[in-house]
Amino acid sequence: MSFRFTTHALQEMARRNITEAEVERVLVNPEQSEMIRVGRAVYQGRIEQGEPPKEYLLRVFVDIDDTPPSVVTVYRTSKIRKYWR
């Protein structure tokens, strides 16, 4: 499935040092996905970053009713337990 990145998503990815490859990895093979409201889903997966490596949760918000679906925003958090379902 293909996805379109909104301008906002690309700006936030650049600001947060998140690559398209990391986002695509979560979109193609999410560890979890959840509908957060009508037409919007969040896909999430764990990633490792830093030296020494630390585990983070990458959360990708997608407007699934768009054609193709639009990545709205993306962020990385260390608060895995807060969002893990």
PDB file with SEQRES, HELIX, SHEET and CRYST1 records, atoms N, CA, C and O in Angstrom:
SEQRES   1 A   85  MET SER PHE ARG PHE THR THR HIS ALA LEU GLN GLU MET          
SEQRES   2 A   85  ALA ARG ARG ASN ILE THR GLU ALA GLU VAL GLU ARG VAL          
SEQRES   3 A   85  LEU VAL ASN PRO GLU GLN SER GLU MET ILE ARG VAL GLY          
SEQRES   4 A   85  ARG ALA VAL TYR GLN GLY ARG ILE GLU GLN GLY GLU PRO          
SEQRES   5 A   85  PRO LYS GLU TYR LEU LEU ARG VAL PHE VAL ASP ILE ASP          
SEQRES   6 A   85  ASP THR PRO PRO SER VAL VAL THR VAL TYR ARG THR SER          
SEQRES   7 A   85  LYS ILE ARG LYS TYR TRP ARG                                  
HELIX    1 AA1 THR A    7  ARG A   15  1                                   9    
HELIX    2 AA2 GLU A   20  VAL A   28  1                                   9    
HELIX    3 AA3 ILE A   80  TYR A   83  1                                   4    
SHEET    1 AA1 5 ARG A   4  PHE A   5  0                                        
SHEET    2 AA1 5 SER A  70  THR A  77  1                                        
SHEET    3 AA1 5 LYS A  54  ASP A  63 -1                                        
SHEET    4 AA1 5 ARG A  40  GLN A  49 -1                                        
SHEET    5 AA1 5 GLN A  32  ARG A  37 -1                                        
CRYST1    1.000    1.000    1.000  90.00  90.00  90.00 P 1           1          
ATOM      1  N   MET A   1       0.840  -1.174   0.000  1.00  0.00           N  
ATOM      2  CA  MET A   1       0.000   0.000   0.000  1.00  0.00           C  
ATOM      3  C   MET A   1       0.889   1.243   0.000  1.00  0.00           C  
ATOM      4  O   MET A   1       1.908   1.275   0.691  1.00  0.00           O  
ATOM      5  N   SER A   2       0.517   2.250  -0.757  1.00  0.00           N  
ATOM      6  CA  SER A   2       1.311   3.475  -0.794  1.00  0.00           C  
ATOM      7  C   SER A   2       0.665   4.530   0.100  1.00  0.00           C  
ATOM      8  O   SER A   2      -0.547   4.525   0.320  1.00  0.00           O  
ATOM      9  N   PHE A   3       1.488   5.419   0.600  1.00  0.00           N  
ATOM     10  CA  PHE A   3       1.056   6.489   1.482  1.00  0.00           C  
ATOM     11  C   PHE A   3       1.603   7.808   0.961  1.00  0.00           C  
ATOM     12  O   PHE A   3       2.649   7.845   0.313  1.00  0.00           O  
ATOM     13  N   ARG A   4       0.891   8.889   1.249  1.00  0.00           N  
ATOM     14  CA  ARG A   4       1.333  10.232   0.901  1.00  0.00           C  
ATOM     15  C   ARG A   4       1.717  10.931   2.202  1.00  0.00           C  
ATOM     16  O   ARG A   4       1.018  10.813   3.208  1.00  0.00           O  
ATOM     17  N   PHE A   5       2.828  11.656   2.172  1.00  0.00           N  
ATOM     18  CA  PHE A   5       3.275  12.408   3.337  1.00  0.00           C  
ATOM     19  C   PHE A   5       2.798  13.850   3.207  1.00  0.00           C  
ATOM     20  O   PHE A   5       3.077  14.499   2.200  1.00  0.00           O  
ATOM     21  N   THR A   6       2.082  14.361   4.208  1.00  0.00           N  
ATOM     22  CA  THR A   6       1.673  15.760   4.185  1.00  0.00           C  
ATOM     23  C   THR A   6       2.895  16.637   4.442  1.00  0.00           C  
ATOM     24  O   THR A   6       3.918  16.166   4.940  1.00  0.00           O  
ATOM     25  N   THR A   7       2.776  17.902   4.099  1.00  0.00           N  
ATOM     26  CA  THR A   7       3.858  18.854   4.358  1.00  0.00           C  
ATOM     27  C   THR A   7       4.176  18.882   5.848  1.00  0.00           C  
ATOM     28  O   THR A   7       5.342  18.886   6.241  1.00  0.00           O  
ATOM     29  N   HIS A   8       3.148  18.901   6.664  1.00  0.00           N  
ATOM     30  CA  HIS A   8       3.354  18.920   8.116  1.00  0.00           C  
ATOM     31  C   HIS A   8       4.140  17.689   8.575  1.00  0.00           C  
ATOM     32  O   HIS A   8       5.073  17.808   9.369  1.00  0.00           O  
ATOM     33  N   ALA A   9       3.766  16.519   8.080  1.00  0.00           N  
ATOM     34  CA  ALA A   9       4.463  15.289   8.474  1.00  0.00           C  
ATOM     35  C   ALA A   9       5.937  15.355   8.089  1.00  0.00           C  
ATOM     36  O   ALA A   9       6.800  14.978   8.880  1.00  0.00           O  
ATOM     37  N   LEU A  10       6.230  15.831   6.881  1.00  0.00           N  
ATOM     38  CA  LEU A  10       7.628  15.927   6.436  1.00  0.00           C  
ATOM     39  C   LEU A  10       8.411  16.922   7.283  1.00  0.00           C  
ATOM     40  O   LEU A  10       9.572  16.676   7.610  1.00  0.00           O  
ATOM     41  N   GLN A  11       7.789  18.042   7.640  1.00  0.00           N  
ATOM     42  CA  GLN A  11       8.454  19.031   8.491  1.00  0.00           C  
ATOM     43  C   GLN A  11       8.750  18.453   9.870  1.00  0.00           C  
ATOM     44  O   GLN A  11       9.844  18.634  10.406  1.00  0.00           O  
ATOM     45  N   GLU A  12       7.778  17.762  10.437  1.00  0.00           N  
ATOM     46  CA  GLU A  12       7.968  17.174  11.764  1.00  0.00           C  
ATOM     47  C   GLU A  12       9.003  16.048  11.738  1.00  0.00           C  
ATOM     48  O   GLU A  12       9.777  15.897  12.683  1.00  0.00           O  
ATOM     49  N   MET A  13       9.021  15.270  10.678  1.00  0.00           N  
ATOM     50  CA  MET A  13      10.022  14.213  10.550  1.00  0.00           C  
ATOM     51  C   MET A  13      11.418  14.816  10.501  1.00  0.00           C  
ATOM     52  O   MET A  13      12.334  14.308  11.147  1.00  0.00           O  
ATOM     53  N   ALA A  14      11.591  15.892   9.743  1.00  0.00           N  
ATOM     54  CA  ALA A  14      12.893  16.553   9.651  1.00  0.00           C  
ATOM     55  C   ALA A  14      13.287  17.132  11.010  1.00  0.00           C  
ATOM     56  O   ALA A  14      14.429  16.978  11.444  1.00  0.00           O  
ATOM     57  N   ARG A  15      12.358  17.788  11.673  1.00  0.00           N  
ATOM     58  CA  ARG A  15      12.629  18.413  12.971  1.00  0.00           C  
ATOM     59  C   ARG A  15      12.983  17.366  14.027  1.00  0.00           C  
ATOM     60  O   ARG A  15      13.803  17.620  14.909  1.00  0.00           O  
ATOM     61  N   ARG A  16      12.369  16.203  13.933  1.00  0.00           N  
ATOM     62  CA  ARG A  16      12.556  15.153  14.935  1.00  0.00           C  
ATOM     63  C   ARG A  16      13.574  14.093  14.519  1.00  0.00           C  
ATOM     64  O   ARG A  16      13.758  13.101  15.223  1.00  0.00           O  
ATOM     65  N   ASN A  17      14.234  14.296  13.381  1.00  0.00           N  
ATOM     66  CA  ASN A  17      15.238  13.337  12.889  1.00  0.00           C  
ATOM     67  C   ASN A  17      14.666  11.935  12.715  1.00  0.00           C  
ATOM     68  O   ASN A  17      15.259  10.952  13.159  1.00  0.00           O  
ATOM     69  N   ILE A  18      13.516  11.854  12.070  1.00  0.00           N  
ATOM     70  CA  ILE A  18      12.876  10.571  11.773  1.00  0.00           C  
ATOM     71  C   ILE A  18      12.907  10.395  10.260  1.00  0.00           C  
ATOM     72  O   ILE A  18      12.460  11.275   9.524  1.00  0.00           O  
ATOM     73  N   THR A  19      13.429   9.267   9.791  1.00  0.00           N  
ATOM     74  CA  THR A  19      13.573   9.054   8.353  1.00  0.00           C  
ATOM     75  C   THR A  19      12.306   8.454   7.744  1.00  0.00           C  
ATOM     76  O   THR A  19      11.496   7.832   8.431  1.00  0.00           O  
ATOM     77  N   GLU A  20      12.161   8.660   6.433  1.00  0.00           N  
ATOM     78  CA  GLU A  20      11.037   8.041   5.718  1.00  0.00           C  
ATOM     79  C   GLU A  20      11.120   6.523   5.819  1.00  0.00           C  
ATOM     80  O   GLU A  20      10.093   5.849   5.904  1.00  0.00           O  
ATOM     81  N   ALA A  21      12.334   5.981   5.811  1.00  0.00           N  
ATOM     82  CA  ALA A  21      12.504   4.527   5.904  1.00  0.00           C  
ATOM     83  C   ALA A  21      11.950   3.997   7.225  1.00  0.00           C  
ATOM     84  O   ALA A  21      11.308   2.947   7.248  1.00  0.00           O  
ATOM     85  N   GLU A  22      12.192   4.716   8.327  1.00  0.00           N  
ATOM     86  CA  GLU A  22      11.661   4.287   9.622  1.00  0.00           C  
ATOM     87  C   GLU A  22      10.133   4.313   9.615  1.00  0.00           C  
ATOM     88  O   GLU A  22       9.483   3.390  10.106  1.00  0.00           O  
ATOM     89  N   VAL A  23       9.569   5.384   9.049  1.00  0.00           N  
ATOM     90  CA  VAL A  23       8.112   5.512   8.985  1.00  0.00           C  
ATOM     91  C   VAL A  23       7.525   4.416   8.101  1.00  0.00           C  
ATOM     92  O   VAL A  23       6.538   3.781   8.472  1.00  0.00           O  
ATOM     93  N   GLU A  24       8.124   4.193   6.941  1.00  0.00           N  
ATOM     94  CA  GLU A  24       7.619   3.174   6.023  1.00  0.00           C  
ATOM     95  C   GLU A  24       7.678   1.789   6.644  1.00  0.00           C  
ATOM     96  O   GLU A  24       6.791   0.967   6.414  1.00  0.00           O  
ATOM     97  N   ARG A  25       8.717   1.524   7.429  1.00  0.00           N  
ATOM     98  CA  ARG A  25       8.840   0.228   8.100  1.00  0.00           C  
ATOM     99  C   ARG A  25       7.648   0.004   9.045  1.00  0.00           C  
ATOM    100  O   ARG A  25       7.101  -1.097   9.109  1.00  0.00           O  
ATOM    101  N   VAL A  26       7.255   1.046   9.770  1.00  0.00           N  
ATOM    102  CA  VAL A  26       6.109   0.929  10.678  1.00  0.00           C  
ATOM    103  C   VAL A  26       4.803   0.809   9.890  1.00  0.00           C  
ATOM    104  O   VAL A  26       3.920   0.040  10.268  1.00  0.00           O  
ATOM    105  N   LEU A  27       4.679   1.565   8.798  1.00  0.00           N  
ATOM    106  CA  LEU A  27       3.450   1.518   8.006  1.00  0.00           C  
ATOM    107  C   LEU A  27       3.245   0.159   7.345  1.00  0.00           C  
ATOM    108  O   LEU A  27       2.121  -0.340   7.285  1.00  0.00           O  
ATOM    109  N   VAL A  28       4.322  -0.439   6.853  1.00  0.00           N  
ATOM    110  CA  VAL A  28       4.236  -1.725   6.158  1.00  0.00           C  
ATOM    111  C   VAL A  28       4.024  -2.871   7.147  1.00  0.00           C  
ATOM    112  O   VAL A  28       3.299  -3.824   6.861  1.00  0.00           O  
ATOM    113  N   ASN A  29       4.659  -2.768   8.305  1.00  0.00           N  
ATOM    114  CA  ASN A  29       4.594  -3.858   9.280  1.00  0.00           C  
ATOM    115  C   ASN A  29       4.410  -3.299  10.692  1.00  0.00           C  
ATOM    116  O   ASN A  29       5.318  -3.407  11.516  1.00  0.00           O  
ATOM    117  N   PRO A  30       3.253  -2.704  10.983  1.00  0.00           N  
ATOM    118  CA  PRO A  30       3.058  -2.136  12.322  1.00  0.00           C  
ATOM    119  C   PRO A  30       2.940  -3.230  13.376  1.00  0.00           C  
ATOM    120  O   PRO A  30       2.356  -4.287  13.136  1.00  0.00           O  
ATOM    121  N   GLU A  31       3.503  -2.955  14.543  1.00  0.00           N  
ATOM    122  CA  GLU A  31       3.313  -3.887  15.653  1.00  0.00           C  
ATOM    123  C   GLU A  31       1.915  -3.727  16.233  1.00  0.00           C  
ATOM    124  O   GLU A  31       1.329  -4.684  16.739  1.00  0.00           O  
ATOM    125  N   GLN A  32       1.386  -2.505  16.155  1.00  0.00           N  
ATOM    126  CA  GLN A  32       0.032  -2.239  16.611  1.00  0.00           C  
ATOM    127  C   GLN A  32      -0.586  -1.156  15.741  1.00  0.00           C  
ATOM    128  O   GLN A  32       0.118  -0.308  15.193  1.00  0.00           O  
ATOM    129  N   SER A  33      -1.900  -1.192  15.621  1.00  0.00           N  
ATOM    130  CA  SER A  33      -2.630  -0.109  14.962  1.00  0.00           C  
ATOM    131  C   SER A  33      -3.945   0.074  15.697  1.00  0.00           C  
ATOM    132  O   SER A  33      -4.512  -0.874  16.241  1.00  0.00           O  
ATOM    133  N   GLU A  34      -4.415   1.311  15.703  1.00  0.00           N  
ATOM    134  CA  GLU A  34      -5.625   1.622  16.452  1.00  0.00           C  
ATOM    135  C   GLU A  34      -6.352   2.779  15.771  1.00  0.00           C  
ATOM    136  O   GLU A  34      -5.733   3.756  15.350  1.00  0.00           O  
ATOM    137  N   MET A  35      -7.657   2.653  15.671  1.00  0.00           N  
ATOM    138  CA  MET A  35      -8.478   3.766  15.189  1.00  0.00           C  
ATOM    139  C   MET A  35      -8.620   4.749  16.343  1.00  0.00           C  
ATOM    140  O   MET A  35      -9.095   4.383  17.418  1.00  0.00           O  
ATOM    141  N   ILE A  36      -8.208   6.001  16.123  1.00  0.00           N  
ATOM    142  CA  ILE A  36      -8.314   6.977  17.206  1.00  0.00           C  
ATOM    143  C   ILE A  36      -9.512   7.897  17.020  1.00  0.00           C  
ATOM    144  O   ILE A  36      -9.960   8.545  17.967  1.00  0.00           O  
ATOM    145  N   ARG A  37     -10.021   7.951  15.814  1.00  0.00           N  
ATOM    146  CA  ARG A  37     -11.285   8.624  15.509  1.00  0.00           C  
ATOM    147  C   ARG A  37     -11.692   8.188  14.117  1.00  0.00           C  
ATOM    148  O   ARG A  37     -10.924   7.510  13.434  1.00  0.00           O  
ATOM    149  N   VAL A  38     -12.878   8.561  13.684  1.00  0.00           N  
ATOM    150  CA  VAL A  38     -13.347   8.168  12.357  1.00  0.00           C  
ATOM    151  C   VAL A  38     -12.377   8.711  11.307  1.00  0.00           C  
ATOM    152  O   VAL A  38     -12.125   9.914  11.244  1.00  0.00           O  
ATOM    153  N   GLY A  39     -11.841   7.815  10.493  1.00  0.00           N  
ATOM    154  CA  GLY A  39     -10.963   8.211   9.402  1.00  0.00           C  
ATOM    155  C   GLY A  39      -9.505   8.383   9.751  1.00  0.00           C  
ATOM    156  O   GLY A  39      -8.695   8.644   8.861  1.00  0.00           O  
ATOM    157  N   ARG A  40      -9.134   8.246  11.027  1.00  0.00           N  
ATOM    158  CA  ARG A  40      -7.730   8.408  11.408  1.00  0.00           C  
ATOM    159  C   ARG A  40      -7.275   7.227  12.253  1.00  0.00           C  
ATOM    160  O   ARG A  40      -7.943   6.818  13.202  1.00  0.00           O  
ATOM    161  N   ALA A  41      -6.114   6.691  11.877  1.00  0.00           N  
ATOM    162  CA  ALA A  41      -5.527   5.566  12.603  1.00  0.00           C  
ATOM    163  C   ALA A  41      -4.112   5.931  13.019  1.00  0.00           C  
ATOM    164  O   ALA A  41      -3.457   6.760  12.387  1.00  0.00           O  
ATOM    165  N   VAL A  42      -3.656   5.308  14.079  1.00  0.00           N  
ATOM    166  CA  VAL A  42      -2.263   5.441  14.482  1.00  0.00           C  
ATOM    167  C   VAL A  42      -1.628   4.060  14.355  1.00  0.00           C  
ATOM    168  O   VAL A  42      -2.144   3.069  14.871  1.00  0.00           O  
ATOM    169  N   TYR A  43      -0.494   4.022  13.654  1.00  0.00           N  
ATOM    170  CA  TYR A  43       0.305   2.809  13.506  1.00  0.00           C  
ATOM    171  C   TYR A  43       1.536   3.011  14.369  1.00  0.00           C  
ATOM    172  O   TYR A  43       2.116   4.097  14.392  1.00  0.00           O  
ATOM    173  N   GLN A  44       1.936   1.962  15.079  1.00  0.00           N  
ATOM    174  CA  GLN A  44       3.107   2.133  15.919  1.00  0.00           C  
ATOM    175  C   GLN A  44       3.979   0.891  15.931  1.00  0.00           C  
ATOM    176  O   GLN A  44       3.523  -0.238  15.752  1.00  0.00           O  
ATOM    177  N   GLY A  45       5.265   1.164  16.154  1.00  0.00           N  
ATOM    178  CA  GLY A  45       6.244   0.097  16.229  1.00  0.00           C  
ATOM    179  C   GLY A  45       7.442   0.554  17.038  1.00  0.00           C  
ATOM    180  O   GLY A  45       7.740   1.747  17.107  1.00  0.00           O  
ATOM    181  N   ARG A  46       8.123  -0.398  17.646  1.00  0.00           N  
ATOM    182  CA  ARG A  46       9.304  -0.080  18.454  1.00  0.00           C  
ATOM    183  C   ARG A  46      10.536   0.005  17.566  1.00  0.00           C  
ATOM    184  O   ARG A  46      10.709  -0.783  16.637  1.00  0.00           O  
ATOM    185  N   ILE A  47      11.390   0.980  17.870  1.00  0.00           N  
ATOM    186  CA  ILE A  47      12.651   1.155  17.152  1.00  0.00           C  
ATOM    187  C   ILE A  47      13.757   1.376  18.178  1.00  0.00           C  
ATOM    188  O   ILE A  47      13.489   1.749  19.320  1.00  0.00           O  
ATOM    189  N   GLU A  48      15.000   1.145  17.762  1.00  0.00           N  
ATOM    190  CA  GLU A  48      16.149   1.426  18.619  1.00  0.00           C  
ATOM    191  C   GLU A  48      16.947   2.547  18.003  1.00  0.00           C  
ATOM    192  O   GLU A  48      17.169   2.578  16.792  1.00  0.00           O  
ATOM    193  N   GLN A  49      17.385   3.484  18.855  1.00  0.00           N  
ATOM    194  CA  GLN A  49      18.208   4.597  18.393  1.00  0.00           C  
ATOM    195  C   GLN A  49      19.190   4.980  19.477  1.00  0.00           C  
ATOM    196  O   GLN A  49      19.000   4.681  20.656  1.00  0.00           O  
ATOM    197  N   GLY A  50      20.256   5.655  19.044  1.00  0.00           N  
ATOM    198  CA  GLY A  50      21.230   6.183  19.984  1.00  0.00           C  
ATOM    199  C   GLY A  50      22.367   5.231  20.233  1.00  0.00           C  
ATOM    200  O   GLY A  50      22.393   4.100  19.748  1.00  0.00           O  
ATOM    201  N   GLU A  51      23.316   5.733  21.016  1.00  0.00           N  
ATOM    202  CA  GLU A  51      24.486   4.944  21.370  1.00  0.00           C  
ATOM    203  C   GLU A  51      24.745   5.145  22.847  1.00  0.00           C  
ATOM    204  O   GLU A  51      25.167   6.242  23.212  1.00  0.00           O  
ATOM    205  N   PRO A  52      24.533   4.199  23.713  1.00  0.00           N  
ATOM    206  CA  PRO A  52      24.060   2.851  23.408  1.00  0.00           C  
ATOM    207  C   PRO A  52      22.593   2.872  22.974  1.00  0.00           C  
ATOM    208  O   PRO A  52      21.852   3.792  23.318  1.00  0.00           O  
ATOM    209  N   PRO A  53      22.182   1.859  22.221  1.00  0.00           N  
ATOM    210  CA  PRO A  53      20.814   1.836  21.698  1.00  0.00           C  
ATOM    211  C   PRO A  53      19.763   1.875  22.813  1.00  0.00           C  
ATOM    212  O   PRO A  53      19.884   1.197  23.833  1.00  0.00           O  
ATOM    213  N   LYS A  54      18.740   2.681  22.587  1.00  0.00           N  
ATOM    214  CA  LYS A  54      17.610   2.788  23.508  1.00  0.00           C  
ATOM    215  C   LYS A  54      16.337   2.532  22.714  1.00  0.00           C  
ATOM    216  O   LYS A  54      16.233   2.924  21.551  1.00  0.00           O  
ATOM    217  N   GLU A  55      15.372   1.874  23.341  1.00  0.00           N  
ATOM    218  CA  GLU A  55      14.126   1.543  22.652  1.00  0.00           C  
ATOM    219  C   GLU A  55      13.138   2.705  22.740  1.00  0.00           C  
ATOM    220  O   GLU A  55      12.928   3.290  23.803  1.00  0.00           O  
ATOM    221  N   TYR A  56      12.540   3.021  21.595  1.00  0.00           N  
ATOM    222  CA  TYR A  56      11.524   4.067  21.486  1.00  0.00           C  
ATOM    223  C   TYR A  56      10.313   3.496  20.759  1.00  0.00           C  
ATOM    224  O   TYR A  56      10.389   2.447  20.119  1.00  0.00           O  
ATOM    225  N   LEU A  57       9.207   4.202  20.871  1.00  0.00           N  
ATOM    226  CA  LEU A  57       7.999   3.870  20.133  1.00  0.00           C  
ATOM    227  C   LEU A  57       7.813   4.928  19.059  1.00  0.00           C  
ATOM    228  O   LEU A  57       7.780   6.122  19.357  1.00  0.00           O  
ATOM    229  N   LEU A  58       7.690   4.494  17.811  1.00  0.00           N  
ATOM    230  CA  LEU A  58       7.436   5.407  16.701  1.00  0.00           C  
ATOM    231  C   LEU A  58       5.943   5.350  16.409  1.00  0.00           C  
ATOM    232  O   LEU A  58       5.401   4.286  16.110  1.00  0.00           O  
ATOM    233  N   ARG A  59       5.278   6.510  16.498  1.00  0.00           N  
ATOM    234  CA  ARG A  59       3.828   6.598  16.280  1.00  0.00           C  
ATOM    235  C   ARG A  59       3.575   7.379  15.003  1.00  0.00           C  
ATOM    236  O   ARG A  59       4.062   8.499  14.846  1.00  0.00           O  
ATOM    237  N   VAL A  60       2.811   6.785  14.089  1.00  0.00           N  
ATOM    238  CA  VAL A  60       2.532   7.364  12.777  1.00  0.00           C  
ATOM    239  C   VAL A  60       1.018   7.533  12.648  1.00  0.00           C  
ATOM    240  O   VAL A  60       0.271   6.556  12.695  1.00  0.00           O  
ATOM    241  N   PHE A  61       0.575   8.777  12.486  1.00  0.00           N  
ATOM    242  CA  PHE A  61      -0.851   9.090  12.386  1.00  0.00           C  
ATOM    243  C   PHE A  61      -1.228   9.224  10.918  1.00  0.00           C  
ATOM    244  O   PHE A  61      -0.594   9.969  10.170  1.00  0.00           O  
ATOM    245  N   VAL A  62      -2.270   8.495  10.510  1.00  0.00           N  
ATOM    246  CA  VAL A  62      -2.633   8.393   9.098  1.00  0.00           C  
ATOM    247  C   VAL A  62      -4.124   8.667   8.912  1.00  0.00           C  
ATOM    248  O   VAL A  62      -4.966   8.102   9.609  1.00  0.00           O  
ATOM    249  N   ASP A  63      -4.434   9.550   7.953  1.00  0.00           N  
ATOM    250  CA  ASP A  63      -5.820   9.731   7.519  1.00  0.00           C  
ATOM    251  C   ASP A  63      -6.105   8.636   6.498  1.00  0.00           C  
ATOM    252  O   ASP A  63      -5.694   8.734   5.342  1.00  0.00           O  
ATOM    253  N   ILE A  64      -6.809   7.595   6.928  1.00  0.00           N  
ATOM    254  CA  ILE A  64      -6.980   6.404   6.099  1.00  0.00           C  
ATOM    255  C   ILE A  64      -8.059   6.565   5.039  1.00  0.00           C  
ATOM    256  O   ILE A  64      -8.133   5.755   4.115  1.00  0.00           O  
ATOM    257  N   ASP A  65      -8.900   7.596   5.151  1.00  0.00           N  
ATOM    258  CA  ASP A  65      -9.953   7.806   4.154  1.00  0.00           C  
ATOM    259  C   ASP A  65      -9.444   8.518   2.908  1.00  0.00           C  
ATOM    260  O   ASP A  65     -10.136   8.552   1.890  1.00  0.00           O  
ATOM    261  N   ASP A  66      -8.230   9.093   2.975  1.00  0.00           N  
ATOM    262  CA  ASP A  66      -7.641   9.744   1.801  1.00  0.00           C  
ATOM    263  C   ASP A  66      -7.180   8.687   0.809  1.00  0.00           C  
ATOM    264  O   ASP A  66      -6.936   7.539   1.180  1.00  0.00           O  
ATOM    265  N   THR A  67      -7.061   9.084  -0.457  1.00  0.00           N  
ATOM    266  CA  THR A  67      -6.552   8.175  -1.489  1.00  0.00           C  
ATOM    267  C   THR A  67      -5.371   8.829  -2.182  1.00  0.00           C  
ATOM    268  O   THR A  67      -5.562   9.810  -2.901  1.00  0.00           O  
ATOM    269  N   PRO A  68      -4.155   8.327  -1.996  1.00  0.00           N  
ATOM    270  CA  PRO A  68      -3.755   7.288  -1.035  1.00  0.00           C  
ATOM    271  C   PRO A  68      -3.815   7.835   0.391  1.00  0.00           C  
ATOM    272  O   PRO A  68      -3.893   9.048   0.585  1.00  0.00           O  
ATOM    273  N   PRO A  69      -3.778   6.954   1.386  1.00  0.00           N  
ATOM    274  CA  PRO A  69      -3.807   7.411   2.775  1.00  0.00           C  
ATOM    275  C   PRO A  69      -2.681   8.415   3.054  1.00  0.00           C  
ATOM    276  O   PRO A  69      -1.573   8.274   2.538  1.00  0.00           O  
ATOM    277  N   SER A  70      -2.979   9.430   3.877  1.00  0.00           N  
ATOM    278  CA  SER A  70      -2.025  10.509   4.157  1.00  0.00           C  
ATOM    279  C   SER A  70      -1.421  10.362   5.543  1.00  0.00           C  
ATOM    280  O   SER A  70      -2.136  10.215   6.535  1.00  0.00           O  
ATOM    281  N   VAL A  71      -0.092  10.403   5.600  1.00  0.00           N  
ATOM    282  CA  VAL A  71       0.604  10.462   6.880  1.00  0.00           C  
ATOM    283  C   VAL A  71       0.482  11.901   7.367  1.00  0.00           C  
ATOM    284  O   VAL A  71       0.967  12.824   6.712  1.00  0.00           O  
ATOM    285  N   VAL A  72      -0.162  12.092   8.511  1.00  0.00           N  
ATOM    286  CA  VAL A  72      -0.452  13.424   9.028  1.00  0.00           C  
ATOM    287  C   VAL A  72       0.677  13.933   9.909  1.00  0.00           C  
ATOM    288  O   VAL A  72       1.119  15.072   9.757  1.00  0.00           O  
ATOM    289  N   THR A  73       1.143  13.103  10.825  1.00  0.00           N  
ATOM    290  CA  THR A  73       2.264  13.469  11.677  1.00  0.00           C  
ATOM    291  C   THR A  73       2.911  12.206  12.219  1.00  0.00           C  
ATOM    292  O   THR A  73       2.339  11.117  12.173  1.00  0.00           O  
ATOM    293  N   VAL A  74       4.121  12.383  12.733  1.00  0.00           N  
ATOM    294  CA  VAL A  74       4.929  11.265  13.216  1.00  0.00           C  
ATOM    295  C   VAL A  74       5.709  11.751  14.427  1.00  0.00           C  
ATOM    296  O   VAL A  74       6.214  12.874  14.436  1.00  0.00           O  
ATOM    297  N   TYR A  75       5.809  10.910  15.446  1.00  0.00           N  
ATOM    298  CA  TYR A  75       6.730  11.243  16.527  1.00  0.00           C  
ATOM    299  C   TYR A  75       7.257   9.979  17.188  1.00  0.00           C  
ATOM    300  O   TYR A  75       6.689   8.893  17.073  1.00  0.00           O  
ATOM    301  N   ARG A  76       8.381  10.177  17.893  1.00  0.00           N  
ATOM    302  CA  ARG A  76       9.054   9.098  18.610  1.00  0.00           C  
ATOM    303  C   ARG A  76       8.922   9.424  20.100  1.00  0.00           C  
ATOM    304  O   ARG A  76       9.076  10.576  20.504  1.00  0.00           O  
ATOM    305  N   THR A  77       8.641   8.417  20.901  1.00  0.00           N  
ATOM    306  CA  THR A  77       8.515   8.629  22.342  1.00  0.00           C  
ATOM    307  C   THR A  77       9.189   7.497  23.108  1.00  0.00           C  
ATOM    308  O   THR A  77       9.246   6.356  22.648  1.00  0.00           O  
ATOM    309  N   SER A  78       9.694   7.839  24.277  1.00  0.00           N  
ATOM    310  CA  SER A  78      10.263   6.812  25.154  1.00  0.00           C  
ATOM    311  C   SER A  78       9.191   6.228  26.075  1.00  0.00           C  
ATOM    312  O   SER A  78       9.449   5.259  26.789  1.00  0.00           O  
ATOM    313  N   LYS A  79       7.996   6.811  26.062  1.00  0.00           N  
ATOM    314  CA  LYS A  79       6.899   6.374  26.937  1.00  0.00           C  
ATOM    315  C   LYS A  79       6.102   5.235  26.293  1.00  0.00           C  
ATOM    316  O   LYS A  79       4.917   5.375  25.992  1.00  0.00           O  
ATOM    317  N   ILE A  80       6.780   4.117  26.094  1.00  0.00           N  
ATOM    318  CA  ILE A  80       6.180   2.979  25.404  1.00  0.00           C  
ATOM    319  C   ILE A  80       4.968   2.452  26.167  1.00  0.00           C  
ATOM    320  O   ILE A  80       3.931   2.178  25.562  1.00  0.00           O  
ATOM    321  N   ARG A  81       5.084   2.308  27.475  1.00  0.00           N  
ATOM    322  CA  ARG A  81       3.982   1.739  28.269  1.00  0.00           C  
ATOM    323  C   ARG A  81       2.711   2.582  28.189  1.00  0.00           C  
ATOM    324  O   ARG A  81       1.604   2.051  28.272  1.00  0.00           O  
ATOM    325  N   LYS A  82       2.869   3.888  28.030  1.00  0.00           N  
ATOM    326  CA  LYS A  82       1.708   4.776  27.977  1.00  0.00           C  
ATOM    327  C   LYS A  82       0.826   4.478  26.766  1.00  0.00           C  
ATOM    328  O   LYS A  82      -0.400   4.554  26.852  1.00  0.00           O  
ATOM    329  N   TYR A  83       1.455   4.137  25.632  1.00  0.00           N  
ATOM    330  CA  TYR A  83       0.720   3.979  24.382  1.00  0.00           C  
ATOM    331  C   TYR A  83       0.548   2.533  23.936  1.00  0.00           C  
ATOM    332  O   TYR A  83      -0.243   2.256  23.035  1.00  0.00           O  
ATOM    333  N   TRP A  84       1.277   1.610  24.554  1.00  0.00           N  
ATOM    334  CA  TRP A  84       1.227   0.207  24.124  1.00  0.00           C  
ATOM    335  C   TRP A  84      -0.066  -0.429  24.595  1.00  0.00           C  
ATOM    336  O   TRP A  84      -0.377  -0.390  25.785  1.00  0.00           O  
ATOM    337  N   ARG A  85      -0.817  -1.009  23.685  1.00  0.00           N  
ATOM    338  CA  ARG A  85      -2.115  -1.620  24.016  1.00  0.00           C  
ATOM    339  C   ARG A  85      -2.012  -3.125  23.970  1.00  0.00           C  
ATOM    340  O   ARG A  85      -2.997  -3.819  24.218  1.00  0.00           O  
TER     341      ARG A  85                                                      
END                                                                             
